[in-house]
Each structure stands twice: as C-alpha cells, then as structure tokens.
Amino acid sequence: MDSIYLGSSIWLYSPAPPIWQFVEKNRFDGKHVVLFNTFNSKFKQEYINTFHQKVMERGAVSFEHQFVNRG
C-alpha cells in the first residue's frame, strides 16, 4: 500500500479529534497520506498545517489535503 487516506468531518474548524488520535498512535513510514474532509462551514488552514506536520513527523513521505464543502 503506497497511499493512506484519512477521512474526517470538520469540528470547530479542525479535523475531528479521533483522526488526530489515530495519527498520534500510528506510523506512516514511506506512505503518501491524503486527508479528506467534509464540512458545512469552513476549516482553518493552521489546523491542516499542524496535521500535515504531525503526519510527516510520523514517517510520511508526502501529504495532500482534499475536501468537500457540503454547504
């Protein structure tokens, strides 16, 4: 498996807490990680940047963010 897709809704402008916990407890060595979100309002880029940094620290080789605004 070369890519790992992590899906989450947005809660208070940030990916939901369970997806953060998943990242903290797993490694992504050599993987391309894609975070995808759905939301009705908006997300804050600072949270996506922090998520990106955490995934890279856990061994990912690249990161991508995709989203669907349902509103």
PQR file with spaces between the fields and no chain letter, atoms N, CA, C, O and H, PARSE charges and radii, in Angstrom:
ATOM       1  N    MET     1       0.849   -1.178    0.000 -0.4000 1.5000
ATOM       2  CA   MET     1       0.000    0.000    0.000 -0.0000 2.0000
ATOM       3  C    MET     1       0.893    1.239    0.000  0.5500 1.7000
ATOM       4  O    MET     1       1.725    1.407    0.892 -0.5500 1.4000
ATOM       5  N    ASP     2       0.725    2.092   -0.982 -0.4000 1.5000
ATOM       6  CA   ASP     2       1.538    3.296   -1.093 -0.0000 2.0000
ATOM       7  C    ASP     2       0.867    4.527   -0.512  0.5500 1.7000
ATOM       8  O    ASP     2       1.546    5.465   -0.095 -0.5500 1.4000
ATOM       9  H    ASP     2       0.049    1.956   -1.707  0.4000 1.0000
ATOM      10  N    SER     3      -0.458    4.535   -0.480 -0.4000 1.5000
ATOM      11  CA   SER     3      -1.210    5.700    0.000 -0.0000 2.0000
ATOM      12  C    SER     3      -2.132    5.304    1.142  0.5500 1.7000
ATOM      13  O    SER     3      -2.672    4.199    1.180 -0.5500 1.4000
ATOM      14  H    SER     3      -1.010    3.773   -0.818  0.4000 1.0000
ATOM      15  N    ILE     4      -2.295    6.227    2.060 -0.4000 1.5000
ATOM      16  CA   ILE     4      -3.234    6.054    3.161 -0.0000 2.0000
ATOM      17  C    ILE     4      -4.179    7.250    3.133  0.5500 1.7000
ATOM      18  O    ILE     4      -3.743    8.401    3.146 -0.5500 1.4000
ATOM      19  H    ILE     4      -1.856    7.125    2.029  0.4000 1.0000
ATOM      20  N    TYR     5      -5.464    6.966    3.095 -0.4000 1.5000
ATOM      21  CA   TYR     5      -6.485    8.005    3.090 -0.0000 2.0000
ATOM      22  C    TYR     5      -7.098    8.094    4.488  0.5500 1.7000
ATOM      23  O    TYR     5      -7.568    7.096    5.034 -0.5500 1.4000
ATOM      24  H    TYR     5      -5.818    6.031    3.085  0.4000 1.0000
ATOM      25  N    LEU     6      -7.089    9.289    5.052 -0.4000 1.5000
ATOM      26  CA   LEU     6      -7.662    9.536    6.375 -0.0000 2.0000
ATOM      27  C    LEU     6      -8.828   10.489    6.207  0.5500 1.7000
ATOM      28  O    LEU     6      -8.649   11.617    5.750 -0.5500 1.4000
ATOM      29  H    LEU     6      -6.708   10.100    4.608  0.4000 1.0000
ATOM      30  N    GLY     7     -10.015   10.047    6.572 -0.4000 1.5000
ATOM      31  CA   GLY     7     -11.211   10.862    6.386 -0.0000 2.0000
ATOM      32  C    GLY     7     -11.790   11.330    7.705  0.5500 1.7000
ATOM      33  O    GLY     7     -11.796   10.607    8.701 -0.5500 1.4000
ATOM      34  H    GLY     7     -10.161    9.130    6.943  0.4000 1.0000
ATOM      35  N    SER     8     -12.276   12.560    7.683 -0.4000 1.5000
ATOM      36  CA   SER     8     -12.827   13.149    8.898 -0.0000 2.0000
ATOM      37  C    SER     8     -13.742   14.303    8.542  0.5500 1.7000
ATOM      38  O    SER     8     -13.535   15.008    7.554 -0.5500 1.4000
ATOM      39  H    SER     8     -12.271   13.148    6.874  0.4000 1.0000
ATOM      40  N    SER     9     -14.749   14.476    9.361 -0.4000 1.5000
ATOM      41  CA   SER     9     -15.514   15.716    9.251 -0.0000 2.0000
ATOM      42  C    SER     9     -14.708   16.826    9.936  0.5500 1.7000
ATOM      43  O    SER     9     -13.719   16.555   10.617 -0.5500 1.4000
ATOM      44  H    SER     9     -14.918   13.903   10.163  0.4000 1.0000
ATOM      45  N    ILE    10     -15.134   18.057    9.752 -0.4000 1.5000
ATOM      46  CA   ILE    10     -14.508   19.200   10.427 -0.0000 2.0000
ATOM      47  C    ILE    10     -15.351   19.553   11.642  0.5500 1.7000
ATOM      48  O    ILE    10     -16.565   19.732   11.539 -0.5500 1.4000
ATOM      49  H    ILE    10     -15.937   18.278    9.199  0.4000 1.0000
ATOM      50  N    TRP    11     -14.699   19.650   12.790 -0.4000 1.5000
ATOM      51  CA   TRP    11     -15.335   20.068   14.033 -0.0000 2.0000
ATOM      52  C    TRP    11     -14.648   21.340   14.499  0.5500 1.7000
ATOM      53  O    TRP    11     -13.442   21.334   14.743 -0.5500 1.4000
ATOM      54  H    TRP    11     -13.713   19.504   12.874  0.4000 1.0000
ATOM      55  N    LEU    12     -15.378   22.409   14.625 -0.4000 1.5000
ATOM      56  CA   LEU    12     -14.813   23.690   15.095 -0.0000 2.0000
ATOM      57  C    LEU    12     -13.562   24.061   14.312  0.5500 1.7000
ATOM      58  O    LEU    12     -12.531   24.402   14.893 -0.5500 1.4000
ATOM      59  H    LEU    12     -16.358   22.414   14.427  0.4000 1.0000
ATOM      60  N    TYR    13     -13.662   23.991   12.982 -0.4000 1.5000
ATOM      61  CA   TYR    13     -12.615   24.417   12.039 -0.0000 2.0000
ATOM      62  C    TYR    13     -11.415   23.482   11.951  0.5500 1.7000
ATOM      63  O    TYR    13     -10.422   23.821   11.306 -0.5500 1.4000
ATOM      64  H    TYR    13     -14.499   23.714   12.510  0.4000 1.0000
ATOM      65  N    SER    14     -11.483   22.311   12.586 -0.4000 1.5000
ATOM      66  CA   SER    14     -10.358   21.385   12.650 -0.0000 2.0000
ATOM      67  C    SER    14     -10.838   19.969   12.334  0.5500 1.7000
ATOM      68  O    SER    14     -12.003   19.650   12.573 -0.5500 1.4000
ATOM      69  H    SER    14     -12.290   22.036   13.109  0.4000 1.0000
ATOM      70  N    PRO    15      -9.960   19.112   11.800 -0.5600 1.5000
ATOM      71  CA   PRO    15     -10.343   17.710   11.680  0.2800 2.0000
ATOM      72  C    PRO    15     -10.777   17.177   13.054  0.5500 1.7000
ATOM      73  O    PRO    15     -10.242   17.588   14.083 -0.5500 1.4000
ATOM      74  N    ALA    16     -11.737   16.273   13.057 -0.4000 1.5000
ATOM      75  CA   ALA    16     -12.317   15.751   14.300 -0.0000 2.0000
ATOM      76  C    ALA    16     -11.252   15.099   15.197  0.5500 1.7000
ATOM      77  O    ALA    16     -10.289   14.523   14.690 -0.5500 1.4000
ATOM      78  H    ALA    16     -12.172   15.939   12.221  0.4000 1.0000
ATOM      79  N    PRO    17     -11.418   15.185   16.516 -0.5600 1.5000
ATOM      80  CA   PRO    17     -10.432   14.640   17.459  0.2800 2.0000
ATOM      81  C    PRO    17     -10.033   13.178   17.224  0.5500 1.7000
ATOM      82  O    PRO    17      -8.853   12.864   17.383 -0.5500 1.4000
ATOM      83  N    PRO    18     -10.938   12.268   16.858 -0.5600 1.5000
ATOM      84  CA   PRO    18     -10.487   10.878   16.666  0.2800 2.0000
ATOM      85  C    PRO    18      -9.399   10.716   15.593  0.5500 1.7000
ATOM      86  O    PRO    18      -8.546    9.837   15.717 -0.5500 1.4000
ATOM      87  N    ILE    19      -9.417   11.545   14.550 -0.4000 1.5000
ATOM      88  CA   ILE    19      -8.398   11.403   13.500 -0.0000 2.0000
ATOM      89  C    ILE    19      -7.033   11.885   13.995  0.5500 1.7000
ATOM      90  O    ILE    19      -6.001   11.355   13.584 -0.5500 1.4000
ATOM      91  H    ILE    19     -10.110   12.260   14.450  0.4000 1.0000
ATOM      92  N    TRP    20      -7.027   12.879   14.870 -0.4000 1.5000
ATOM      93  CA   TRP    20      -5.777   13.331   15.495 -0.0000 2.0000
ATOM      94  C    TRP    20      -5.199   12.212   16.363  0.5500 1.7000
ATOM      95  O    TRP    20      -3.992   11.973   16.349 -0.5500 1.4000
ATOM      96  H    TRP    20      -7.866   13.310   15.204  0.4000 1.0000
ATOM      97  N    GLN    21      -6.056   11.535   17.111 -0.4000 1.5000
ATOM      98  CA   GLN    21      -5.605   10.434   17.961 -0.0000 2.0000
ATOM      99  C    GLN    21      -5.048    9.293   17.113  0.5500 1.7000
ATOM     100  O    GLN    21      -4.054    8.667   17.482 -0.5500 1.4000
ATOM     101  H    GLN    21      -7.037   11.729   17.122  0.4000 1.0000
ATOM     102  N    PHE    22      -5.682    9.029   15.989 -0.4000 1.5000
ATOM     103  CA   PHE    22      -5.193    7.989   15.089 -0.0000 2.0000
ATOM     104  C    PHE    22      -3.772    8.306   14.625  0.5500 1.7000
ATOM     105  O    PHE    22      -2.908    7.429   14.604 -0.5500 1.4000
ATOM     106  H    PHE    22      -6.489    9.538   15.690  0.4000 1.0000
ATOM     107  N    VAL    23      -3.539    9.553   14.257 -0.4000 1.5000
ATOM     108  CA   VAL    23      -2.204    9.959   13.801 -0.0000 2.0000
ATOM     109  C    VAL    23      -1.184    9.802   14.923  0.5500 1.7000
ATOM     110  O    VAL    23      -0.071    9.330   14.691 -0.5500 1.4000
ATOM     111  H    VAL    23      -4.241   10.265   14.274  0.4000 1.0000
ATOM     112  N    GLU    24      -1.555   10.193   16.127 -0.4000 1.5000
ATOM     113  CA   GLU    24      -0.628   10.095   17.266 -0.0000 2.0000
ATOM     114  C    GLU    24      -0.235    8.652   17.576  0.5500 1.7000
ATOM     115  O    GLU    24       0.852    8.415   18.102 -0.5500 1.4000
ATOM     116  H    GLU    24      -2.459   10.577   16.316  0.4000 1.0000
ATOM     117  N    LYS    25      -1.087    7.695   17.263 -0.4000 1.5000
ATOM     118  CA   LYS    25      -0.851    6.308   17.652 -0.0000 2.0000
ATOM     119  C    LYS    25      -0.340    5.423   16.522  0.5500 1.7000
ATOM     120  O    LYS    25      -0.154    4.222   16.719 -0.5500 1.4000
ATOM     121  H    LYS    25      -1.970    7.888   16.835  0.4000 1.0000
ATOM     122  N    ASN    26      -0.108    5.997   15.335 -0.4000 1.5000
ATOM     123  CA   ASN    26       0.326    5.194   14.191 -0.0000 2.0000
ATOM     124  C    ASN    26       1.514    5.823   13.479  0.5500 1.7000
ATOM     125  O    ASN    26       1.813    7.006   13.643 -0.5500 1.4000
ATOM     126  H    ASN    26      -0.259    6.973   15.175  0.4000 1.0000
ATOM     127  N    ARG    27       2.183    4.992   12.682 -0.4000 1.5000
ATOM     128  CA   ARG    27       3.302    5.428   11.853 -0.0000 2.0000
ATOM     129  C    ARG    27       2.855    5.377   10.392  0.5500 1.7000
ATOM     130  O    ARG    27       1.977    4.597   10.025 -0.5500 1.4000
ATOM     131  H    ARG    27       1.940    4.031   12.549  0.4000 1.0000
ATOM     132  N    PHE    28       3.473    6.219    9.570 -0.4000 1.5000
ATOM     133  CA   PHE    28       3.134    6.298    8.148 -0.0000 2.0000
ATOM     134  C    PHE    28       4.401    6.192    7.289  0.5500 1.7000
ATOM     135  O    PHE    28       4.501    6.820    6.235 -0.5500 1.4000
ATOM     136  H    PHE    28       4.186    6.853    9.868  0.4000 1.0000
ATOM     137  N    ASP    29       5.343    5.408    7.746 -0.4000 1.5000
ATOM     138  CA   ASP    29       6.643    5.303    7.091 -0.0000 2.0000
ATOM     139  C    ASP    29       6.523    4.979    5.612  0.5500 1.7000
ATOM     140  O    ASP    29       5.931    3.973    5.221 -0.5500 1.4000
ATOM     141  H    ASP    29       5.261    4.898    8.602  0.4000 1.0000
ATOM     142  N    GLY    30       7.100    5.859    4.799 -0.4000 1.5000
ATOM     143  CA   GLY    30       7.147    5.666    3.359 -0.0000 2.0000
ATOM     144  C    GLY    30       5.829    5.835    2.630  0.5500 1.7000
ATOM     145  O    GLY    30       5.736    5.495    1.451 -0.5500 1.4000
ATOM     146  H    GLY    30       7.581    6.677    5.117  0.4000 1.0000
ATOM     147  N    LYS    31       4.819    6.345    3.290 -0.4000 1.5000
ATOM     148  CA   LYS    31       3.486    6.442    2.688 -0.0000 2.0000
ATOM     149  C    LYS    31       3.141    7.867    2.252  0.5500 1.7000
ATOM     150  O    LYS    31       3.634    8.848    2.810 -0.5500 1.4000
ATOM     151  H    LYS    31       4.895    6.621    4.248  0.4000 1.0000
ATOM     152  N    HIS    32       2.292    7.946    1.255 -0.4000 1.5000
ATOM     153  CA   HIS    32       1.651    9.202    0.846 -0.0000 2.0000
ATOM     154  C    HIS    32       0.342    9.257    1.611  0.5500 1.7000
ATOM     155  O    HIS    32      -0.484    8.354    1.481 -0.5500 1.4000
ATOM     156  H    HIS    32       1.892    7.149    0.802  0.4000 1.0000
ATOM     157  N    VAL    33       0.136   10.301    2.407 -0.4000 1.5000
ATOM     158  CA   VAL    33      -1.061   10.424    3.227 -0.0000 2.0000
ATOM     159  C    VAL    33      -1.973   11.491    2.632  0.5500 1.7000
ATOM     160  O    VAL    33      -1.543   12.601    2.318 -0.5500 1.4000
ATOM     161  H    VAL    33       0.807   11.035    2.512  0.4000 1.0000
ATOM     162  N    VAL    34      -3.245   11.122    2.485 -0.4000 1.5000
ATOM     163  CA   VAL    34      -4.262   12.043    1.988 -0.0000 2.0000
ATOM     164  C    VAL    34      -5.294   12.231    3.097  0.5500 1.7000
ATOM     165  O    VAL    34      -5.933   11.274    3.535 -0.5500 1.4000
ATOM     166  H    VAL    34      -3.594   10.221    2.740  0.4000 1.0000
ATOM     167  N    LEU    35      -5.447   13.468    3.539 -0.4000 1.5000
ATOM     168  CA   LEU    35      -6.505   13.820    4.478 -0.0000 2.0000
ATOM     169  C    LEU    35      -7.668   14.349    3.669  0.5500 1.7000
ATOM     170  O    LEU    35      -7.499   15.266    2.866 -0.5500 1.4000
ATOM     171  H    LEU    35      -4.929   14.245    3.183  0.4000 1.0000
ATOM     172  N    PHE    36      -8.856   13.778    3.870 -0.4000 1.5000
ATOM     173  CA   PHE    36     -10.027   14.327    3.199 -0.0000 2.0000
ATOM     174  C    PHE    36     -11.082   14.665    4.240  0.5500 1.7000
ATOM     175  O    PHE    36     -11.307   13.919    5.193 -0.5500 1.4000
ATOM     176  H    PHE    36      -8.993   13.033    4.523  0.4000 1.0000
ATOM     177  N    ASN    37     -11.719   15.808    4.030 -0.4000 1.5000
ATOM     178  CA   ASN    37     -12.703   16.325    4.986 -0.0000 2.0000
ATOM     179  C    ASN    37     -13.988   16.724    4.293  0.5500 1.7000
ATOM     180  O    ASN    37     -14.005   17.071    3.112 -0.5500 1.4000
ATOM     181  H    ASN    37     -11.536   16.413    3.256  0.4000 1.0000
ATOM     182  N    THR    38     -15.074   16.663    5.067 -0.4000 1.5000
ATOM     183  CA   THR    38     -16.343   17.245    4.659 -0.0000 2.0000
ATOM     184  C    THR    38     -16.754   18.246    5.730  0.5500 1.7000
ATOM     185  O    THR    38     -16.427   18.085    6.906 -0.5500 1.4000
ATOM     186  H    THR    38     -15.060   16.381    6.026  0.4000 1.0000
ATOM     187  N    PHE    39     -17.473   19.276    5.311 -0.4000 1.5000
ATOM     188  CA   PHE    39     -17.884   20.297    6.271 -0.0000 2.0000
ATOM     189  C    PHE    39     -18.974   21.167    5.674  0.5500 1.7000
ATOM     190  O    PHE    39     -19.175   21.189    4.460 -0.5500 1.4000
ATOM     191  H    PHE    39     -17.738   19.406    4.356  0.4000 1.0000
ATOM     192  N    ASN    40     -19.676   21.886    6.543 -0.4000 1.5000
ATOM     193  CA   ASN    40     -20.717   22.825    6.114 -0.0000 2.0000
ATOM     194  C    ASN    40     -20.241   24.270    6.135  0.5500 1.7000
ATOM     195  O    ASN    40     -20.789   25.108    5.419 -0.5500 1.4000
ATOM     196  H    ASN    40     -19.513   21.868    7.529  0.4000 1.0000
ATOM     197  N    SER    41     -19.240   24.572    6.934 -0.4000 1.5000
ATOM     198  CA   SER    41     -18.812   25.968    7.070 -0.0000 2.0000
ATOM     199  C    SER    41     -17.427   26.164    6.471  0.5500 1.7000
ATOM     200  O    SER    41     -17.307   26.470    5.285 -0.5500 1.4000
ATOM     201  H    SER    41     -18.795   23.891    7.515  0.4000 1.0000
ATOM     202  N    LYS    42     -16.380   25.992    7.274 -0.4000 1.5000
ATOM     203  CA   LYS    42     -15.014   26.149    6.774 -0.0000 2.0000
ATOM     204  C    LYS    42     -14.051   25.480    7.730  0.5500 1.7000
ATOM     205  O    LYS    42     -14.425   25.087    8.835 -0.5500 1.4000
ATOM     206  H    LYS    42     -16.478   25.744    8.237  0.4000 1.0000
ATOM     207  N    PHE    43     -12.800   25.355    7.293 -0.4000 1.5000
ATOM     208  CA   PHE    43     -11.735   24.855    8.146 -0.0000 2.0000
ATOM     209  C    PHE    43     -10.680   25.950    8.253  0.5500 1.7000
ATOM     210  O    PHE    43     -10.630   26.856    7.421 -0.5500 1.4000
ATOM     211  H    PHE    43     -12.496   25.674    6.396  0.4000 1.0000
ATOM     212  N    LYS    44      -9.845   25.864    9.272 -0.4000 1.5000
ATOM     213  CA   LYS    44      -8.735   26.804    9.411 -0.0000 2.0000
ATOM     214  C    LYS    44      -7.468   26.129    8.906  0.5500 1.7000
ATOM     215  O    LYS    44      -7.116   25.032    9.342 -0.5500 1.4000
ATOM     216  H    LYS    44      -9.886   25.128    9.948  0.4000 1.0000
ATOM     217  N    GLN    45      -6.788   26.798    7.983 -0.4000 1.5000
ATOM     218  CA   GLN    45      -5.592   26.229    7.380 -0.0000 2.0000
ATOM     219  C    GLN    45      -4.525   25.910    8.417  0.5500 1.7000
ATOM     220  O    GLN    45      -3.749   24.973    8.226 -0.5500 1.4000
ATOM     221  H    GLN    45      -7.073   27.688    7.629  0.4000 1.0000
ATOM     222  N    GLU    46      -4.469   26.658    9.497 -0.4000 1.5000
ATOM     223  CA   GLU    46      -3.457   26.395   10.530 -0.0000 2.0000
ATOM     224  C    GLU    46      -3.605   24.983   11.103  0.5500 1.7000
ATOM     225  O    GLU    46      -2.605   24.344   11.433 -0.5500 1.4000
ATOM     226  H    GLU    46      -5.100   27.418    9.651  0.4000 1.0000
ATOM     227  N    TYR    47      -4.846   24.488   11.225 -0.4000 1.5000
ATOM     228  CA   TYR    47      -5.044   23.125   11.721 -0.0000 2.0000
ATOM     229  C    TYR    47      -4.606   22.096   10.693  0.5500 1.7000
ATOM     230  O    TYR    47      -4.047   21.059   11.052 -0.5500 1.4000
ATOM     231  H    TYR    47      -5.658   25.006   10.957  0.4000 1.0000
ATOM     232  N    ILE    48      -4.849   22.367    9.436 -0.4000 1.5000
ATOM     233  CA   ILE    48      -4.404   21.452    8.378 -0.0000 2.0000
ATOM     234  C    ILE    48      -2.879   21.429    8.336  0.5500 1.7000
ATOM     235  O    ILE    48      -2.281   20.368    8.157 -0.5500 1.4000
ATOM     236  H    ILE    48      -5.302   23.210    9.144  0.4000 1.0000
ATOM     237  N    ASN    49      -2.250   22.585    8.500 -0.4000 1.5000
ATOM     238  CA   ASN    49      -0.786   22.655    8.521 -0.0000 2.0000
ATOM     239  C    ASN    49      -0.213   21.846    9.683  0.5500 1.7000
ATOM     240  O    ASN    49       0.780   21.139    9.516 -0.5500 1.4000
ATOM     241  H    ASN    49      -2.736   23.447    8.645  0.4000 1.0000
ATOM     242  N    THR    50      -0.830   21.948   10.848 -0.4000 1.5000
ATOM     243  CA   THR    50      -0.378   21.190   12.012 -0.0000 2.0000
ATOM     244  C    THR    50      -0.567   19.694   11.783  0.5500 1.7000
ATOM     245  O    THR    50       0.304   18.894   12.124 -0.5500 1.4000
ATOM     246  H    THR    50      -1.637   22.522   10.983  0.4000 1.0000
ATOM     247  N    PHE    51      -1.705   19.320   11.205 -0.4000 1.5000
ATOM     248  CA   PHE    51      -1.963   17.914   10.885 -0.0000 2.0000
ATOM     249  C    PHE    51      -0.890   17.404    9.919  0.5500 1.7000
ATOM     250  O    PHE    51      -0.336   16.323   10.116 -0.5500 1.4000
ATOM     251  H    PHE    51      -2.412   19.970   10.928  0.4000 1.0000
ATOM     252  N    HIS    52      -0.607   18.172    8.895 -0.4000 1.5000
ATOM     253  CA   HIS    52       0.430   17.845    7.914 -0.0000 2.0000
ATOM     254  C    HIS    52       1.762   17.589    8.618  0.5500 1.7000
ATOM     255  O    HIS    52       2.425   16.585    8.358 -0.5500 1.4000
ATOM     256  H    HIS    52      -1.057   19.051    8.735  0.4000 1.0000
ATOM     257  N    GLN    53       2.140   18.485    9.490 -0.4000 1.5000
ATOM     258  CA   GLN    53       3.407   18.363   10.210 -0.0000 2.0000
ATOM     259  C    GLN    53       3.440   17.076   11.040  0.5500 1.7000
ATOM     260  O    GLN    53       4.448   16.370   11.044 -0.5500 1.4000
ATOM     261  H    GLN    53       1.601   19.300    9.701  0.4000 1.0000
ATOM     262  N    LYS    54       2.356   16.771   11.734 -0.4000 1.5000
ATOM     263  CA   LYS    54       2.305   15.562   12.563 -0.0000 2.0000
ATOM     264  C    LYS    54       2.434   14.297   11.719  0.5500 1.7000
ATOM     265  O    LYS    54       3.134   13.360   12.106 -0.5500 1.4000
ATOM     266  H    LYS    54       1.537   17.345   11.730  0.4000 1.0000
ATOM     267  N    VAL    55       1.766   14.266   10.574 -0.4000 1.5000
ATOM     268  CA   VAL    55       1.850   13.102    9.686 -0.0000 2.0000
ATOM     269  C    VAL    55       3.283   12.926    9.176  0.5500 1.7000
ATOM     270  O    VAL    55       3.794   11.807    9.129 -0.5500 1.4000
ATOM     271  H    VAL    55       1.197   15.026   10.259  0.4000 1.0000
ATOM     272  N    MET    56       3.918   14.018    8.801 -0.4000 1.5000
ATOM     273  CA   MET    56       5.291   13.940    8.304 -0.0000 2.0000
ATOM     274  C    MET    56       6.250   13.479    9.403  0.5500 1.7000
ATOM     275  O    MET    56       7.176   12.711    9.143 -0.5500 1.4000
ATOM     276  H    MET    56       3.502   14.926    8.840  0.4000 1.0000
ATOM     277  N    GLU    57       6.026   13.946   10.617 -0.4000 1.5000
ATOM     278  CA   GLU    57       6.849   13.516   11.751 -0.0000 2.0000
ATOM     279  C    GLU    57       6.694   12.029   12.036  0.5500 1.7000
ATOM     280  O    GLU    57       7.580   11.409   12.624 -0.5500 1.4000
ATOM     281  H    GLU    57       5.273   14.571   10.828  0.4000 1.0000
ATOM     282  N    ARG    58       5.573   11.460   11.621 -0.4000 1.5000
ATOM     283  CA   ARG    58       5.297   10.033   11.837 -0.0000 2.0000
ATOM     284  C    ARG    58       5.736    9.190   10.637  0.5500 1.7000
ATOM     285  O    ARG    58       5.336    8.031   10.523 -0.5500 1.4000
ATOM     286  H    ARG    58       4.853   11.963   11.143  0.4000 1.0000
ATOM     287  N    GLY    59       6.559    9.761    9.734 -0.4000 1.5000
ATOM     288  CA   GLY    59       7.199    8.984    8.688 -0.0000 2.0000
ATOM     289  C    GLY    59       6.654    9.105    7.277  0.5500 1.7000
ATOM     290  O    GLY    59       7.209    8.504    6.358 -0.5500 1.4000
ATOM     291  H    GLY    59       6.884   10.702    9.827  0.4000 1.0000
ATOM     292  N    ALA    60       5.582    9.864    7.075 -0.4000 1.5000
ATOM     293  CA   ALA    60       5.035   10.005    5.715 -0.0000 2.0000
ATOM     294  C    ALA    60       6.047   10.683    4.794  0.5500 1.7000
ATOM     295  O    ALA    60       6.856   11.498    5.240 -0.5500 1.4000
ATOM     296  H    ALA    60       5.131   10.352    7.822  0.4000 1.0000
ATOM     297  N    VAL    61       5.995   10.341    3.513 -0.4000 1.5000
ATOM     298  CA   VAL    61       6.875   10.978    2.534 -0.0000 2.0000
ATOM     299  C    VAL    61       6.191   12.148    1.838  0.5500 1.7000
ATOM     300  O    VAL    61       6.860   13.005    1.262 -0.5500 1.4000
ATOM     301  H    VAL    61       5.338    9.680    3.152  0.4000 1.0000
ATOM     302  N    SER    62       4.860   12.187    1.888 -0.4000 1.5000
ATOM     303  CA   SER    62       4.130   13.306    1.303 -0.0000 2.0000
ATOM     304  C    SER    62       2.743   13.383    1.929  0.5500 1.7000
ATOM     305  O    SER    62       2.275   12.443    2.570 -0.5500 1.4000
ATOM     306  H    SER    62       4.317   11.491    2.357  0.4000 1.0000
ATOM     307  N    PHE    63       2.099   14.533    1.725 -0.4000 1.5000
ATOM     308  CA   PHE    63       0.796   14.803    2.319 -0.0000 2.0000
ATOM     309  C    PHE    63      -0.033   15.600    1.331  0.5500 1.7000
ATOM     310  O    PHE    63       0.479   16.467    0.624 -0.5500 1.4000
ATOM     311  H    PHE    63       2.480   15.297    1.204  0.4000 1.0000
ATOM     312  N    GLU    64      -1.316   15.295    1.294 -0.4000 1.5000
ATOM     313  CA   GLU    64      -2.245   16.018    0.431 -0.0000 2.0000
ATOM     314  C    GLU    64      -3.535   16.233    1.209  0.5500 1.7000
ATOM     315  O    GLU    64      -3.939   15.372    1.990 -0.5500 1.4000
ATOM     316  H    GLU    64      -1.732   14.590    1.868  0.4000 1.0000
ATOM     317  N    HIS    65      -4.184   17.372    1.002 -0.4000 1.5000
ATOM     318  CA   HIS    65      -5.466   17.649    1.650 -0.0000 2.0000
ATOM     319  C    HIS    65      -6.527   17.862    0.585  0.5500 1.7000
ATOM     320  O    HIS    65      -6.360   18.688   -0.312 -0.5500 1.4000
ATOM     321  H    HIS    65      -3.857   18.071    0.367  0.4000 1.0000
ATOM     322  N    GLN    66      -7.628   17.109    0.688 -0.4000 1.5000
ATOM     323  CA   GLN    66      -8.777   17.235   -0.199 -0.0000 2.0000
ATOM     324  C    GLN    66      -9.999   17.469    0.673  0.5500 1.7000
ATOM     325  O    GLN    66     -10.058   16.999    1.809 -0.5500 1.4000
ATOM     326  H    GLN    66      -7.764   16.438    1.417  0.4000 1.0000
ATOM     327  N    PHE    67     -10.970   18.193    0.145 -0.4000 1.5000
ATOM     328  CA   PHE    67     -12.158   18.454    0.950 -0.0000 2.0000
ATOM     329  C    PHE    67     -13.392   18.668    0.079  0.5500 1.7000
ATOM     330  O    PHE    67     -13.300   18.996   -1.103 -0.5500 1.4000
ATOM     331  H    PHE    67     -10.923   18.575   -0.778  0.4000 1.0000
ATOM     332  N    VAL    68     -14.559   18.468    0.714 -0.4000 1.5000
ATOM     333  CA   VAL    68     -15.846   18.708    0.080 -0.0000 2.0000
ATOM     334  C    VAL    68     -16.637   19.604    1.011  0.5500 1.7000
ATOM     335  O    VAL    68     -16.908   19.247    2.157 -0.5500 1.4000
ATOM     336  H    VAL    68     -14.633   18.201    1.675  0.4000 1.0000
ATOM     337  N    ASN    69     -17.003   20.772    0.508 -0.4000 1.5000
ATOM     338  CA   ASN    69     -17.868   21.674    1.257 -0.0000 2.0000
ATOM     339  C    ASN    69     -19.299   21.321    0.918  0.5500 1.7000
ATOM     340  O    ASN    69     -19.727   21.489   -0.224 -0.5500 1.4000
ATOM     341  H    ASN    69     -16.783   21.063   -0.423  0.4000 1.0000
ATOM     342  N    ARG    70     -20.048   20.833    1.900 -0.4000 1.5000
ATOM     343  CA   ARG    70     -21.409   20.365    1.661 -0.0000 2.0000
ATOM     344  C    ARG    70     -22.416   21.496    1.658  0.5500 1.7000
ATOM     345  O    ARG    70     -23.588   21.259    1.366 -0.5500 1.4000
ATOM     346  H    ARG    70     -19.701   20.698    2.828  0.4000 1.0000
ATOM     347  N    GLY    71     -22.008   22.717    1.971 -0.4000 1.5000
ATOM     348  CA   GLY    71     -22.948   23.822    2.126 -0.0000 2.0000
ATOM     349  C    GLY    71     -23.204   24.578    0.932  0.5500 1.7000
ATOM     350  O    GLY    71     -23.984   25.531    0.960 -0.5500 1.4000
ATOM     351  H    GLY    71     -21.056   22.909    2.208  0.4000 1.0000
